[in-house]
Amino acid sequence: MAWSAPRPLSEGPARGGELTLGYQSMQVAGTPGHRLVTYCAEPGTPDHDAMILLDLLGQQRPPKRTHAHAGPSAAVADKPASPPS
């Protein structure tokens, strides 16, 4: 199966901007209406570098928040409730 000609694919500025990628689309056997689409960037291009960076960023997990770093709402939760008036 041949790769398509590269074309711009934009995820918007918050996602890293525009990338020019080639893609390959295949029908998935036994799943009517479903297709598997694979995108690639030409090695050695800025688009390839951006894809590698996005892959690395996608593998990072956000740090776990501990009680000490939970922010102002944690301090409020630790105070005893005021007696009813």
N, C-alpha and C positions, 0 to 999 in steps of 0.2 A: 504494500500500500504506500502510495507517495504522500509526502508532506505537501500541504498547501503553500502557496506563496505567502510570505510574511505580510501581515496587515496590522495596523494600529489596534491595540486593545487598551481601552482606558478604564482604570479603576478609580479615577478621580484623585485630586491632590491628597486627600487624607490617606489614601492607600498606596501612595508612591508615584502617582502620575501615570503617564501614558507609556506603554511598552509596545514594541513592534515584535510580534511573535508569529511563528508558523504554527499550524495545528494539524492534527490528524483526527478524523472522526470515523468511528466504526459502529456498526449495528451490533448489539450484544445478543448473542444467540439465546433463544428461549425467553426473551423479554420484549415482546412487541412494543414498539414505540420508544424504547430506551436506546440511547447511544452513549458510547464512551468517547470523550473528547480529551486529547492530550495536547498541551501547548508546549512549545520549545522556543528558545532564543538561540540565535547563531552564536556559537562560542567565540569569545574574544571581543564581543560587542558590549556597549554600556547596558543594553537590555539583558544580556546574559548575566552581567555583574549584578544588576538589580534583582533578577530572579534568584540568584544565590543568596543575596541579602534578605529577600522576602522569605526564603526557605528557612534561613537561620533564625529570623525573627519569629516565624511561626512555630519554631521548636521551643522557644523560651516560654516558661511558665511564669505567671505573675507571682511576686513574692507573697508568701502567706502573711496575713495581717495578724499580729499578736495584740494582746490586750494593751500593751504599752504604746502601740502605734495605731490604735483603733480610732483616734480622733476624739473630738469633744463629746460625741454622743456616748462614749464608753464611760466618761466621768459622770455623766448624768445618771446612767444606769446603775452605777455603784453607790449612789447616795440613797439612804433609806427614804422611803416614802413619807411624806408629811402626813401627820395625823389629820383625819377629817375635821372640818370646822363645824 
